[in-house]
Structures are given as C-alpha cells and as structure tokens.
Amino acid sequence: MLDSELCSRGGARVFRILIADDHDIARRGVRALLENHPGWQVCGEAKDGRETVEMVAATKPDLILLDIGMPNLNGLEATRQILATAPDSLILILTMHDTDQMVREVLRAGARGFLFKSDAGSDLVAAVEALQQRRTFFTTRVSQLVLNGFLDREQVGEAALASNLDLLTPREREVIQLLAEGKTSKEVAVALNLSVKTAETHRTNLMRKLDLHSVADLTRYAVRNGIVQVF
C-alpha cells in the first residue's frame, strides 16, 4: 500500500516513513502514533518483507519501520537486502521477539534501532526521533538482553553459541523461510524467479548444511531461529 505522493515529496520538512508489518491492526496503530508527530508522514505500508524491499527501492523513504515476523521474507532478511543496495537506510525493528539472540541478529543485520511492540506506545516516537537524528535507539530492556547475552558468551564461549544459520547464503535463508511456510519447490521457484531445479538444489544444500532430514525438521529449525513465527 503506497501513498505515492507522500513518498515522492521532497524537502527537509517532511520525514517520510514506511511501515512494514503483516498485521493490519498493528500497521494502523503505528501509523496513528507517527502521523500525530509534526513533520512526519507515513508514505506507504507493506505486508511482507519482499514487498518492503521493492517499495524501499521505488520510493526511498527516510526511515523503514520493520516487523521481523513477516511472510515470504522476514524482517531480518529484508533489512540485509535493503542495506546491501542502500547502506545509509535508517531501519527500526519493531517486534515481539525478546531474546538476546534476536537482538544480536538485528544488530548484525544492520538495523539502527530495536523496539518491542509492547513498548511502542511509550517509546516509538522517541525511537524514530533518535534515528531521524542519526542516532541508534535501544530500550533499557534490549540493552540488558544484549549484556546478558555477552556475559553468557563469556562463560560458555562464543563458538558454543554460534548459530549454524550463519552457514547459509542469503538465498538459502529465503528458501528455508518459504519452505517452512509450506510452499512447494515449484512455488519457491516462482516466488524467487528460479527454475524448479535450482530451487530443489537450494533445498538439498540447506538441508545438508543444517543436518536436517525432513520438511518437518526444517520447519522446527525455522521456528526456533525466528525465521518464521507461529501464532
């Protein structure tokens, strides 16, 4: 959903924000909070990560507000793809995930801020203001999770906590999400503009890398690692 006029407007007085969340109610609530702020305009809304990447490329918003648990392409992968082509993009992650592992993944992906959805009512405006001023934003709760994770790694060793998700290529991470969402190899091929044979090759490679033996194993892995969400 694109407000094309707002996304194409120039001038420093309007700070343009793109909201990406697969829940209509969540987008409406966030939009209401943001549009009450002078000088801010929500220039578009996206329902999944792939649509988000496309809209960012087409409209170049000043800030992207991204949910992590979106279909087709999750927020982390969308963040990586956006920053690969537009490294100066300001990305604020808004999520229900509250683990130190997820916070670390967000930081590694390159987002400038991280906010829990439960804190949005009180902290969203402050978070957007911080990114608008080219600062980072992390709540006290997020900072504590990062600290706890750091202390855990100090105790048991970084290697012991390393995720084998790092073994996968960006394309394989896209494939594992689509497969975990129930898509067939043919549907994956269509979604990613690949041949069916290439999609099946990616599937075989990622199963081998992760030592998984069925789609059920793959789905459980995707859920555990925050690639897909189960509600």
N, C-alpha and C positions, 0 to 999 in steps of 0.2 A: 504494500500500500504506500503510494508515493505522493507526497504533496509537491509536485514538480516545481511550482512557482517558488515555494519556500526554499527548496534545495538549490535552486539556481540563483537565488538572490545574492548580490554582492554587498560589500560594505561591512565595516567593522562593528556596527551597532547590533547586528543580528548574529547570534551564536546558534548555529544550526546543529540539531541533534537528531540522530537516527536511533530508533528504538527497535531492538530485535528480541522477540520473545514469542514462543508458540502459543501462549495463553492470551486470549483476547482481553479478559478482565485485567490481567497484570499489565498489559500494554496501556489500557485505558487509565488505570490508576497512576502509572508512572507519567503518562502524558499530562494528566491533570496537575500533578505536582510540578512538572517542569514548566508548563505554559503559564503558571502563575508568577513566574520569575521574569522581571523586566529584561528585555533584550534577548531572551531565549525563544527559539521556535523549534518545534518538532517538525522536521522536514520530511519524515517518512517512517513507515513501520514495516518490519519484516517478520515473517512467521517461522523461518528456519535459517540455518547457517548459510546454505548455498544462496538463497535469495539475498541474504545480508551482504555477502561478498559481491554479488552482482550490483546491488544498489549502491554500495560504497564506491565501486569503480565508476558508476554512472553519475553519481551526484556529489561525491566528495564532501560529505558532511564534516563539520568541525569536530564532532565527538560521536562515537558509537557506543551505545549502551547495550551490552550483550548479556543475554542469559546463557548459561553453559549447556543446560539440558535441552537442546533443540533437536528436532528430527533432521534426517538427511545429512546434515553436517553440524556437529556440536560447536558450542561457542569457542572452545579452545582451538579447534582446527580452523574455524572461521577467523579467529584472531591471528593465527600463524599466516594464513593466506592473505589477509588484509595487509599485514605488516611486511610481507615479502614484496609486495608491489607498492605499498605506500607506507614506508617506515616511520614517518612522522605522525601517523594517525593516533589520535587520542582514544583509547579504549578503556571503558569502565565495565568491569564484570559485575553483574548482579545475579546472585544465585542462592539456592537453598543449601548447597553443599557446605559443610562446616568442619572439614578435616584439614590437618596441616598439609597432607599430601596434595589436596586440591589447591590449596593456596600456593604451594610451591610450583604446581603445574601452571597456574595462572601467571606467576611471576616469570617463569621460564618462557612462556608463550609470548611475553612482551607487553601485557596489559599494564596500564598506568595506575589502575585502582581496582579495588576489590571490596564489594559491599554485600552483606547478607540481605536477602529480601525482607527478613524480619526487622532489619534496621532501616529500611528505605524511608519510612515515614519520618524518621528523625534525622537521618544523615544524608539522604540523596542530594539535597540542594548543596550541602557543604562539599560533598564529593565532586559534583560537577563543577562547582566554583574552583576547587583545587586544581582539577585538570585543565580548566579554562586558563588558569594562571601558570600552566606548565609545571605543576607540582603533582606529586603522587598522593594517593589517598588510601589509607588502610585504617580501619577502626581499631580500637584497643583490643577487641576480641580477636581480630585477624592477626594483629601483631603478636598476641600471646600464643596463638596457634603456631605461628612461624617459630617463635622462640622455643616452644615445647618440642617442635619437630627437630630443631637444631640440636637441642640437648639430647634427644633420643638418638640422633645420628652420632653424636659424640660418644654415647655409651656403647652402641652396638656396631658402629662402623658404617660409613656411607655405602659401601658396597652391598651390605646386607639389606639395605632398604631401597636400593636402586630398582626401579621398575623395568621389567623387560619390554614394556611399551616403547622404550627408547630404541629397541631393535627394529621397530617398524618404520617404513618410509611414510611420508605424508599420504601417498596414495593408498598404502595398505591400511592406514588409520581410517581413511574414508571408507574403504571396502568393509572393514570389520564393523563399523557402525551400521552400514546399510544391511549387512548380513544379520547382525544382531537384531535389527528392526524387522526381520522376517522377509526380506527381499531375496529373490532367487538370483542366481548368477546372471541370468538374462536381464532381470530388472536392474541389477547393479551395472551391467554393461550399458544399458540405456541411460541411466542416471549420470554416469561418468563419461559418456561418449566413448566407450571402449568396445572392442569386439568381445563376444562371449568367451572366446578362448583366452583372451588377455585377462578378463575378469576371473575366470577359473584359475588361471596361473597365479594371480594375486592371492586368491583364496588359499590355494595349496601352499604358497610360500609363507603366508602369515600363520597358518595352522602349524607348519613345521617349525617356524621360529619360536612360537609360543608353546610348543609341545601340547597342542590341543588335538582332539581326535573326533570331534563331532560339532555340529552347529550348536547343540545344547551347551557344550563346554565353552564354545566361543561366546555365546550369549552371556553365560555366567561371568566370564572374564570381562566382557564389555561393561556389565553392570558394576562389578567390583571396582573397576578402574574409572568409573564416572564417564565412560564413553557414551552410554545411553542411561536414561533414567527409567525407573519403574515406579509408577504411582499406585 
